[in-house]
Amino acid sequence: MSKLFRHFDKSEGQCRNVEIVLTISTCRNSLVSAGNFTAKFIYEDIICRHGCPQKIISDRGTHFKNKLVESLTERFNIKHNFSTSYHPQTNGLVERFNKTLCEALAKLATNNDWDEKIPSILFAYRDRVHSSTKVKPFYLVYGRKARYFDNNDPSNDERIIDLLEDLPSARRRVQKEIVKAQTKQKEYYDKRIKKSHINFEIGNKVLKFKASRDNARTGKLDDKWKGPYLIHDIQDNNVYKIKTLDSKVFKTPINGTLLKIYYDRKDYLKI
């Protein structure tokens, strides 16, 4: 599962955007400069290190949706699913980690050195019990506890017992905990949808929420909505395709939670 992370100003190392790569089964994460996130990274840092993943879930950014990545995933029989544009529920684990990372960087980073703090933050995150899996990501990947300067190393016998007995059962428990966490997330999301759900109809004039501005926490409130557009097609799960007023259809569908009815000036006068 991958997600482009944009939040902080350019660092002294000239890094502005980073890519979050998260393994669902272990909640282990990696970050890489977005400019380097290409088919080359997928091959060298994911496939050659960990083997071929069964599935990659990503947003629809051009760094994911291109011919190189497409040919690579086909070559290695990797299923590539794309989430609905700016829909956090699809990439829920990544979005929660995104929030954790932002909070940690806000506390630790000074000036433009935030990229230097990332390795330490990642290590701390990997060596704490995850709220969804109830297990430390570090242990799930390596089958042992992380060693600190004051640790006593376990004997070989203890390591073998841990790998043969504890690790497999821990991974089975994690799968169950992930299902529970996803169920709770869906229930919470469904409740929110019922409260704010609007059934748009084809031809409705709507405004689209500019999620990237919200992430940057900039701009006036009115600047966070763009449009108007027209509802072009209605799909499943509260997803719509929209088009411009001159009938140019957008390829990427959008979740209904990021749309709102647009009222012309004459409609306001009627109200």
C-alpha positions as CSV (number, residue, x, y, z in Angstrom):
1,M,0.0,0.0,0.0
2,S,1.4,3.4,-1.0
3,K,0.6,7.0,-0.5
4,L,2.1,10.3,-1.6
5,F,2.8,12.4,1.5
6,R,3.0,16.2,1.0
7,H,3.1,18.4,4.1
8,F,6.3,20.2,4.9
9,D,8.4,22.8,3.1
10,K,11.5,21.8,1.1
11,S,14.2,20.5,3.5
12,E,17.9,21.4,3.4
13,G,18.4,18.2,1.5
14,Q,16.0,19.4,-1.2
15,C,13.3,16.9,-0.2
16,R,9.7,18.2,-0.5
17,N,7.5,15.1,-0.9
18,V,8.0,11.6,0.4
19,E,6.3,8.4,-0.5
20,I,4.8,6.2,2.3
21,V,5.1,2.4,1.6
22,L,3.2,0.3,4.1
23,T,2.8,-3.5,4.4
24,I,-0.7,-4.2,5.6
25,S,0.1,-7.6,7.2
26,T,2.8,-6.2,9.4
27,C,2.1,-2.5,9.4
28,R,5.8,-2.0,8.6
29,N,6.5,1.2,6.8
30,S,9.2,2.8,4.6
31,L,9.6,6.3,3.2
32,V,11.4,7.3,0.1
33,S,11.7,10.6,-1.7
34,A,8.8,10.9,-4.1
35,G,11.1,11.9,-6.9
36,N,12.7,8.4,-6.7
37,F,9.5,6.4,-6.5
38,T,9.5,4.7,-9.8
39,A,9.4,1.2,-11.2
40,K,13.1,1.0,-10.3
41,F,12.2,1.5,-6.6
42,I,9.5,-1.1,-6.7
43,Y,11.8,-3.6,-8.3
44,E,15.0,-2.9,-6.3
45,D,13.6,-2.0,-2.8
46,I,10.4,-4.1,-2.7
47,I,10.7,-7.1,-5.1
48,C,14.4,-7.8,-4.7
49,R,14.3,-7.4,-0.9
50,H,11.0,-8.9,0.1
51,G,9.8,-10.8,-2.9
52,C,6.8,-10.0,-5.2
53,P,3.8,-8.6,-3.3
54,Q,0.4,-10.0,-4.3
55,K,-1.2,-6.6,-4.5
56,I,-0.2,-2.9,-4.4
57,I,-2.9,-0.4,-3.4
58,S,-2.1,3.2,-4.3
59,D,-3.7,6.5,-5.2
60,R,-4.0,7.6,-8.8
61,G,-1.0,9.9,-9.0
62,T,1.2,9.9,-12.1
63,H,4.1,8.4,-10.1
64,F,1.9,5.2,-9.8
65,K,-0.2,5.4,-12.9
66,N,2.3,5.2,-15.7
67,K,3.5,2.7,-18.3
68,L,6.7,1.7,-16.4
69,V,4.8,0.7,-13.3
70,E,2.1,-1.0,-15.3
71,S,4.6,-3.1,-17.3
72,L,6.4,-4.0,-14.1
73,T,3.3,-5.2,-12.2
74,E,2.2,-7.2,-15.2
75,R,5.7,-8.8,-15.6
76,F,5.7,-9.9,-12.0
77,N,2.0,-10.8,-11.8
78,I,1.3,-8.1,-9.1
79,K,-2.3,-6.8,-8.9
80,H,-2.4,-3.0,-8.8
81,N,-5.5,-1.4,-7.3
82,F,-6.2,2.3,-7.3
83,S,-8.1,4.0,-4.5
84,T,-10.7,6.7,-5.2
85,S,-9.1,10.1,-5.5
86,Y,-8.6,11.7,-2.1
87,H,-10.5,9.1,-0.2
88,P,-8.7,8.4,3.1
89,Q,-10.9,5.5,4.1
90,T,-9.4,3.3,1.3
91,N,-5.8,4.0,2.5
92,G,-6.8,4.1,6.1
93,L,-3.7,2.6,7.6
94,V,-1.5,5.0,5.6
95,E,-3.5,8.0,6.5
96,R,-3.3,7.2,10.2
97,F,0.5,6.8,9.9
98,N,0.6,10.0,8.0
99,K,-1.0,11.8,11.0
100,T,1.4,10.1,13.4
101,L,4.4,11.2,11.3
102,C,3.1,14.8,11.0
103,E,2.7,15.0,14.8
104,A,6.2,13.6,15.5
105,L,7.9,15.8,12.9
106,A,6.1,18.9,14.4
107,K,7.6,18.1,17.8
108,L,11.1,17.1,16.7
109,A,11.9,19.0,13.5
110,T,13.5,22.4,13.5
111,N,13.8,24.7,10.6
112,N,14.1,22.6,7.4
113,D,15.8,19.5,8.8
114,W,12.6,17.4,9.0
115,D,13.9,14.7,6.5
116,E,16.8,13.9,8.9
117,K,14.3,13.1,11.7
118,I,12.4,10.5,9.7
119,P,14.6,7.4,10.2
120,S,14.4,7.8,14.0
121,I,10.7,8.3,13.9
122,L,10.2,5.2,11.7
123,F,12.3,3.1,14.1
124,A,10.3,4.3,17.1
125,Y,7.0,3.6,15.3
126,R,8.1,0.1,14.2
127,D,9.1,-0.8,17.8
128,R,5.9,0.0,19.5
129,V,2.7,-2.0,19.7
130,H,0.5,-1.1,16.8
131,S,-3.1,-0.1,17.7
132,S,-4.6,-2.3,15.0
133,T,-2.4,-5.4,15.1
134,K,-1.6,-5.3,18.9
135,V,1.9,-6.4,18.0
136,K,5.1,-4.5,17.2
137,P,5.8,-4.2,13.4
138,F,9.5,-4.9,14.1
139,Y,8.8,-8.2,15.7
140,L,6.5,-9.3,12.9
141,V,9.2,-8.7,10.3
142,Y,12.3,-9.9,12.0
143,G,10.9,-12.4,14.6
144,R,12.8,-10.8,17.4
145,K,12.8,-7.8,19.7
146,A,14.7,-4.7,18.6
147,R,18.1,-4.5,20.3
148,Y,19.0,-1.3,22.2
149,F,22.4,-0.4,23.8
150,D,21.3,-1.9,27.2
151,N,19.7,-5.1,25.8
152,N,20.9,-8.6,26.7
153,D,21.1,-10.6,23.5
154,P,19.0,-13.8,23.7
155,S,20.6,-17.2,23.2
156,N,20.4,-19.1,20.0
157,D,18.0,-21.6,21.6
158,E,15.7,-18.8,22.7
159,R,15.8,-17.3,19.1
160,I,14.9,-20.6,17.5
161,I,11.9,-21.2,19.9
162,D,10.7,-17.7,19.2
163,L,10.9,-18.1,15.5
164,L,9.3,-21.6,15.4
165,E,6.5,-21.0,18.0
166,D,5.8,-17.4,18.8
167,L,6.2,-15.7,15.5
168,P,3.7,-17.8,13.4
169,S,1.1,-17.5,16.1
170,A,1.7,-13.7,16.4
171,R,1.2,-13.3,12.6
172,R,-2.1,-15.3,12.8
173,R,-3.3,-13.0,15.6
174,V,-2.3,-10.0,13.6
175,Q,-4.5,-11.1,10.6
176,K,-7.5,-11.4,13.0
177,E,-6.8,-8.0,14.6
178,I,-6.5,-6.3,11.2
179,V,-9.9,-7.6,10.2
180,K,-11.4,-6.3,13.5
181,A,-9.8,-2.9,13.0
182,Q,-11.0,-2.7,9.4
183,T,-14.6,-3.6,10.5
184,K,-14.5,-0.9,13.2
185,Q,-13.2,1.6,10.7
186,K,-16.0,0.7,8.2
187,E,-18.7,1.0,10.9
188,Y,-17.4,4.5,11.9
189,Y,-17.2,5.6,8.3
190,D,-20.7,4.3,7.5
191,K,-22.1,6.3,10.5
192,R,-20.5,9.4,9.2
193,I,-21.8,8.8,5.7
194,K,-25.4,8.3,6.9
195,K,-25.3,11.7,8.6
196,S,-23.8,13.6,5.7
197,H,-24.8,11.5,2.7
198,I,-26.3,13.2,-0.3
199,N,-27.6,11.3,-3.3
200,F,-26.5,13.4,-6.3
201,E,-28.3,13.0,-9.6
202,I,-26.9,13.1,-13.1
203,G,-26.8,16.8,-14.2
204,N,-26.5,18.2,-10.7
205,K,-24.1,21.1,-10.4
206,V,-21.5,20.4,-7.7
207,L,-18.3,21.8,-6.2
208,K,-15.3,19.5,-5.6
209,F,-13.2,19.7,-2.4
210,K,-9.6,20.5,-3.0
211,A,-8.1,18.0,-0.6
212,S,-4.5,19.0,-1.4
213,R,-5.1,22.4,0.0
214,D,-6.5,21.0,3.2
215,N,-3.4,18.9,3.7
216,A,-1.3,22.0,3.3
217,R,-3.5,23.9,5.8
218,T,-3.5,26.9,3.6
219,G,-6.0,29.1,1.8
220,K,-9.3,30.6,2.7
221,L,-12.3,28.4,3.2
222,D,-13.8,29.4,-0.1
223,D,-10.6,28.5,-1.9
224,K,-11.0,24.8,-0.8
225,W,-13.8,24.2,-3.2
226,K,-13.4,24.1,-7.0
227,G,-16.1,24.2,-9.7
228,P,-18.9,24.1,-10.6
229,Y,-18.9,20.8,-12.3
230,L,-21.7,18.5,-13.5
231,I,-22.5,14.9,-12.3
232,H,-21.8,12.8,-15.3
233,D,-22.1,9.2,-14.0
234,I,-23.2,7.5,-10.8
235,Q,-21.2,4.5,-9.7
236,D,-21.3,2.1,-6.7
237,N,-20.3,3.0,-3.1
238,N,-21.1,6.7,-3.3
239,V,-18.6,7.3,-6.1
240,Y,-19.3,9.6,-9.0
241,K,-17.7,10.8,-12.3
242,I,-17.9,14.5,-13.0
243,K,-17.4,16.7,-16.0
244,T,-16.8,20.4,-16.7
245,L,-19.6,22.6,-17.9
246,D,-18.4,22.2,-21.4
247,S,-18.8,18.4,-21.1
248,K,-15.1,17.4,-20.6
249,V,-15.4,14.2,-18.5
250,F,-12.7,13.6,-15.8
251,K,-11.2,10.1,-16.0
252,T,-10.8,9.7,-12.2
253,P,-13.9,9.1,-10.2
254,I,-14.4,10.9,-6.9
255,N,-16.1,10.0,-3.7
256,G,-19.4,11.8,-2.9
257,T,-18.1,12.9,0.5
258,L,-15.8,15.4,-1.4
259,L,-18.7,16.9,-3.4
260,K,-21.4,19.4,-2.4
261,I,-24.3,21.0,-4.3
262,Y,-23.5,24.2,-6.1
263,Y,-26.1,26.9,-6.0
264,D,-26.3,29.6,-8.7
265,R,-26.9,33.1,-7.6
266,K,-30.5,33.0,-8.8
267,D,-31.0,29.9,-6.5
268,Y,-29.7,31.8,-3.5
269,L,-32.2,34.6,-4.3
270,K,-35.0,32.0,-4.3
271,I,-33.9,30.7,-1.0
